Amino acid sequence: MAAGLSNGEITDRMHIGMTTVKTHVSNLMTKTASPNRVRLAVPAIQGGVAGI
């Protein structure tokens, strides 16, 4: 996600279902109090996790 991938692209790369991706994204947003995917991805990008 931090690399700018859509849910569909994540499912293809990780070989998991769409519902699983949505659940993980939702859980991460809740745990980090992130209002959207962009805010969720910022710390990963700044920390070098995204591999961009």
N, C-alpha and C positions, 0 to 999 in steps of 0.2 A: 504494500500500500504506500509506503514511504517513497517508493520508486515511481509513484504515479500510476500504478496499475489499477485497473477497474476490478470490481468483484469477479467478473467473468474471466479476466486475464489471470487473476489469482487462482481461481478454481482450476484453470488449465495447467498452470505451472506447478501447483501443489497436489494436483490429482485428488481434490476434495470437493464436496458438494457446495452449491451456492448457499444453502441454509447454514452450513458450517462456517463459511466465510463471514456471512452476515452476523452470525452469533458472536464470533470472535471480535469482529470490528465493534459491535455494539457493547460487548463486555469491556473492551479496552477503553472505549469512549466513556463508559460509566465510571470505571476505576480511575481514570485520569481527569474526570470532569471536563472532557473536551467537548465543545459544542458541535464540532464537525470534523470531517476527515482531515482537513488541512491542519487544524490545530493539533490533531492527534499525531500527524506525521512530522511536525516541526522538530520535536526533541530527537526523534530518530535520525533525521537528516543532520541536525547539528552534532549529534553524537557519532556520526559516521556509520550508523547501522544500515542505512539505506543502500549503501554501495554505489552512490551516484557520483 
